[in-house]
Amino acid sequence: MSIYEPLMGNPFVDAGVSAICAWCNKEAGNITRADLEQMTDVFAPIMCDPGWRGSLQFIFTINSTATNRSIKDNESALRSLWGNYLNAIGELGKAGDCGGCGRRATDVLLTKTGVPLTGSGKLRNFFPLFTEGIGYCAACALAIQFAPLVFIVGGGRFLMVHSNSWLVQKFWARESMKEIREQMLLNNLTGCFNPKRSRLGNSLFYMIQRLMYQYEVRWSAEDVAVTVYYFSNDNRKAELDIYYLPEDVFRFLAYVHEKHFQESWVEIVRSGYRGVKWSENPSEEDYKTNRNLVYERLLNNQSIMRFFLDRREHLKRADWELLTLYLKEVRHMDEARLEALKRVGDSIAETIRQSNSLRRLGQLERASNYRECRNILRFVIRDRISQGQPEPLFSLDDYIQHLFPETEGQFTEWTETRDLLLFRIYETLHDWLRERELPDIVEESEEETEV
């Protein structure tokens, strides 16, 4: 009898099934009752340990079977609860009203002590279908009990990943289970896996990086999307934020790790950390908990173009190949716009070189709004006329379609245009700039908005 299948649809159920598979080293369709009995024997005492209670009280609340201090023997009570679920498991069918799989009949109505964030009385939480609680079959209810084994601690909440790829679910569970096994071997039960990065983005991308180094999978060939549930199920303050890492971002990260871009990407990511004194050569341990704007912007579908530049040193942090990969894969920039921006950047660079002056470069670097950026390009046009350049800097079509495309009456992409022009100028004039004394540039504040 098949109890589970990969990606049954409910994120808490899929997290629990992936944990069971990782522990038993089996595929979802091969999980048996004996495997679930083993999970019960191993993890009932662990989840009643004081170290794990610290996590579980914010996942299943302080009133759950494992954490409720009014229960004299939490382990026996938890074994009994899980045993009841196990005994009630029926065969996986084609349809049903279970809120987890939709393929079995409901066996139990669960509130937030059984499934995080599920409605229960007057407590602050989330009410599906306008009911206090939701029905689950016994198999799904049991799987959810093991979901915390693959949760990640970060920023005072828990990070749960749900992917359209069972490969990602399995690898995530396997990496998390390594930490759980280490806790067991060292007899140091501390709760859910804590990579000690304290922030959502830092923890998420740290785990994705670990997945990318699983070389038996060519991740760029997989159409992987990831949904991140960032939550706390505390009775006093239930919280939930949902982030979506789409296929194009995941594929870009895969290309970065598969090709020769790792060194440049590390430099770009490092530039996103706030409050770091790089002159003191800090180790990763010194800054891994700091805010990282590269990670935050990727999660919020914002441009990270400016981090490809070191404007203070007038340098680029990557080559044109990596930049174009990012712009095409993540920003969906078409080839015509990319070529137009490259051409205009080359023309500005040549104009600066012929004028033998850094004035226009400094003005472009300091441009803080669309109007300033546009005016500086007008100045460059006049410079080119004075120099007797035979070709205009750009055509009207280039300006409207490629340099400053209008979106709902706003020129929202002007910063990306400015930074791409600067990138090309830095690249083209690298040697020429190194021979000159360059002015200091004040970096943009982290609050500056980019689309």
N, C-alpha and C positions, 0 to 999 in steps of 0.2 A: 504494500500500500504506500502510495506517495503522500508524504506529509507536507512537504514544502516544494516550491519551485523557485528558480531565480527570479528576482524582481517581481514580486507579487503586487507591488504598487503602493503600499503604505510605507512611508519612510521609517517608522519605528519598527514595523515588522521586518522589513528588509534589512535593517541594521541588526536586529536580533538573529535573523537567519544567517547573515554573513558571519556573526560571532560564533554561532554553532558550527558552521562549516570550517572556520579557521581553527577552532579548537579540535574538532574531530578529524580534520584534514580530509574532508569529503565534499562532494558536490551537493547542492541543495536537494536534488531529487533522490539522493541516496541516504539521506538522514533517516534513521530508524528510531523506534521507541527506546531501544537500548542506548542509543547515543544521547537521547534526551534524559534518560535516567542517570547516565554518567554526568551530564551537565548539572543535574540537580545535586548529585552527591558531591561534586567538586565545588560548586559555586554557592550553595546555600550557606555553608559556614563562612565563606569569604565575604559574602554580601551582608552578613550580620556582624562582621568584624568592625570594631570602632573606626578603623581607618577608612573603610568603605562607606560606613554610615554617613560620614562627612559629605560624601558626594551624593549618596542616594536620597538624603533628605531634601535636596534641591532638584531631584529628578522624579521621585515618587512621593515626595513630601514627608514630613516628620510623622504622619499618621499611617504610613504604609506598614505592611507586615514586617519588613526588615528593620525599620527604624523606630517604630512605636515603642517607647520605653515602658508603657503600661503593660505590654505583653511580657509575661515572665520568661518565656523561652522563645525568642524570636526565630532561632534556627529551626526548631521543631514546627513552629507555626508556618514558616516559609516552606519547609519541606511538604507539609500537609497541603498548602495552597497549590504548590507546583504539582504535587501528586494528583490532586483533583483535576487539574488541567490535563495532565498526561493521560489519566484514565478516561477522560471524556473526548479525546481526539478521535475524530472521524475521518473518513477518506475524503481526499480532495476531489470535489466534484466540478461541475461546469458552471454552476450559479448558486448564489446564496445571498443572505443579507449581512454577512460578517463585514464589519468596517475595515478589516485588515486585508482579507484576500478576495472577498466577494464571491467565494466559491464553496462556502459552507454555511450552514445555518448558525445563527447566534446561540452561543451557550451561556454567555455571561454579559451583564451590563457593567462596564468599567467607567469609573470616574478618574480624576487626576491622580489618585493613589495607585492606579493600575496602568494608566497611560498618561504620560506627561501632557499638560495643557488641555485636558479634557474636562468639560464642565461638571461642576459638583456644587450644588447648593449656592450659597452666597459668596463663596470664595472667588477671588478675581482670577479668571481664566477664560478659556475659549469654548464656546458652546456649539458643537456641530448639530446641524439639523434642528436647532432650537430645543434641544433636549438636554437634560442633566445627565451626561454620560452617553456612551455609545456602545452598541453591541458588538462583541467579538466572538469568534469561534475559539475553542479551547487551544488549538494549535497556535493561532496568532497571539492569543493572550500570553501563552507561555514564551513564545519567541520574544515578545516585547520585554519580558523580564531579563533577558540576556543582552538587550540592546546597549545598556551602559558600558558593557565591556569594550565597545568600539567608539564611545564618546571621547572627545578631546576637551580638556579643560583650557579655557582661555578667557582672560578678562573678566573673571567672576561669573561666567556662564559656561554652557556646554555647547560644543560644536558637533553637529551631526551632519554627515554627508549623505546625500541621496543622489545616485547617478543613474543615467540610462544605460550605463555599462556595468554588467556584472563583474567584469574584470576589475574595474575600479573599486567596486564594493568589496571584492575578495581581497585585493591588495591592501586596501585601507584597514580591513579587519585583521589581516595577517600582521601588518605593522603594529597595530594597537595591541594585538595579542602577545607580541614579543615582549612588550613592556609589562603586561599582566603576568606572563610567565616569569619574568625576572623578579617581579614583586614576590611571587610565590617561592621562588628559589632562595631569595634572600630573607624570606619570612618578614618582609617589610611591606605590609598591605596599606597602601596610601590612597586608594580610590581610583577614579578614572585616570587614564593616561594624561599626564601633564608634561608637555614638552618645554614648559617654563618659558614661554614666549609672551604670555599674558594678554596678547591682543589677537583678535579674530584673524585679521589678515596675516599676521606673522605665523600663527599656528597653522592656518590653512595652507599657505604656500610652502611652509616647511614640510608638511606632509606630502604635498604634491611633488615637491622636489625628490622626496624619498621614493615616491612611486615611479618617477621618471627614470630613476637609476635601476629599475628592474629591467634589465636589458633583454630578457626573453620576449618582451612585448615592444613592438614598434608603435608607440602611442600616437604618432602623427598620422598613422593609417586608420586609427580608430575614431569614429565620430562620437566623441565623448563630451557630454555636458554634465555639469555638477550643480546641484542645488544645495545650499548650505543653510541649515536651520540653526540659529544661534539663540539659545533659550535658557531660561531658568524657570523651574516649576515651584518656586518658593510660595508658600501660602500667603505671605505678606506682599509679594511683588512678582507675579507671574509675568515673564517677558518673552517676546518672540520677535526676532528680526530674520527676514529671509533674504538671502543673496543668491544670485544666479551667475554662475561662471559658464558662459556659453561655449559651444563647440569651437568657435574661432579662436577664443582666448586659450583654451586648453591645447588646441593644435599648435598655436604659436609657441607656447611654452615647451611643447614636445619638440618642435623644430630646434628651438634654442638649445635643448639638452642633447639632441642627436647630432648636431653639426658642430662647427668650430666657433660657436658664439658664446660659449660658457663664460670666458674671461670678461668679455664686454658686458654680458648680462649681469654678472656679479657686480661690476662697477656701477651699472645703471641702478641696480637694486640698492646698493650701498648709498648712492646719492639720495635715495628716498628717505633714509632714516633721519629723524629730527633729533637735535640736541646732542650730536656726537662730535667730539673734538678729534678729528682725524689726524691732526698734527701730532697727537700723542700715541698714534699707532695702537688703537684699542683692539682687543680681541673680540670675536663674535659674542662671547659671554658678556661683554661690557655693554653691548647695544641691542641685543636680540629682543629685548622687551620694549624698546623705544618705538614710537609711532613711525610707520613707514608709508609715505604718500604714494609710492609706486603700487604697493599692494592695495591700498585703499581705493585708488583710482581705477585699477583694473576691476575691482569688485563692483564699483559704481558706474562702470561704463564711461569713464572719463579718460581723456587723452593723457598719456605719459610722455608725449613728444618732448617736453622741455627737459626731461631727465636724460635724454640722449645728448644733451649739451652740458658742457662745463663753461658757463658764461663768464664766471669769474676769471678763468684762465684762458678764455677764448678758444676752447678746444671741444672736439667731439668725443663722445665716450664709446662710439661704435662705428662700424664702417657702413657704407651706403647699402650694402646687401642686407644687413640686419635691420636697418631703418626701413627699407622698402618692404621687407617681410612683415614687419609690424604694421605698417600703414596699409598694406594690402589685406593681410589676414584679419587684423583686429579692427582697424578703422575703415576698412572697405573702400579705400581710396582707389579710384580707377586709374588705369595706366596713363590716360590722357592728362589728367590733372597732375599726376606725379611727374610726368615728363615736362609739363609746362612750368611747374615750380622749380624743377632742376635747371631748366633753361634760364629762367629769370634769375635764379641764384647765381649761376655762372656769369650772367651778364653784369649783375651788380658787383660781383667779385672783380671782374675785369675793369669796371668803371672805377672802383676803389683803388686798384693797382695803378691805373693810369693817372689818377689824380694824385697819387702818392700821399694820400691823406686818410687818417683813420676817423675823420669826423662823421661821415655817413654811417660807418659801422657802429660807432658809439651811439648815434641817434637811434638806429634800428634796435640795438640791444636794449636801450632804455625805453622804447615805445611801450606805453602802459595802457593804450586803448586803440580802438580801431581807427579813430580819426588821426591820431599821431602816426600810426603805421602807414596809413594812406598818404599823408602829407610827406613823409620821408621818401616814399617811392616817387612822389612828384619831384622832389629835389634831385633824386637820382636821374630822373628823366631829363631834367635841365642840365645836369652834369654831362650826360651823354651827348646832348645837343652841342654843348660847348666844346666837347672833345671831338666833334665831327663824326660820331659813330653812325654808320650807315643804316643800322636797323633800330627800330623802336624797342624799348625795354619789354613791352608786351602789347598785345592787341586788345581791343575792347572786349572781344569774346573771351580772351584769356582772363581778363580782369573779372568779368561777370561769372564765368563758368568755373574757373580754376583757382584764381587767387583768393577771391572773396565771395564765394557762393552765398546767396541769401537764403536763410531759413526762417520762414514765418516772419518776415520783415526785419530780422536781426542778422547781423554779421557775426554769428556765434563762433566761427572757426578762425577768426583772425589771429589768435595766439598760435594756433597750430601752423598757420601760414608763415607767420613771423619766424617761429622757431625752425621750421623746415628751411627757410631761406638762410637763416644764420648757420644751420648745420652745413649747408652746401658751401657757404662762404668760408667757414672755418676749414672745411675739407680742401677747397680749391686754393686758398691762400695760406695754408699751414706754414710752409717754409718762409714765405714773405712776412707773415705776422711774427714768427719767432725772431726775426731780425730787428723788431721794433719794440719800443717801450710802450706797452699797452696800458690804457687807463683802467682803474678799478671799476668793477661793475657791482652794483648792489643787487643781490639776488632777490627774486620775487618772494614775497611772503607766502607761507604755506596756506594762507586763507584765500589766495588769488584763485578765482574760479576759472576752470578750463572745461570745455565740453569735450 
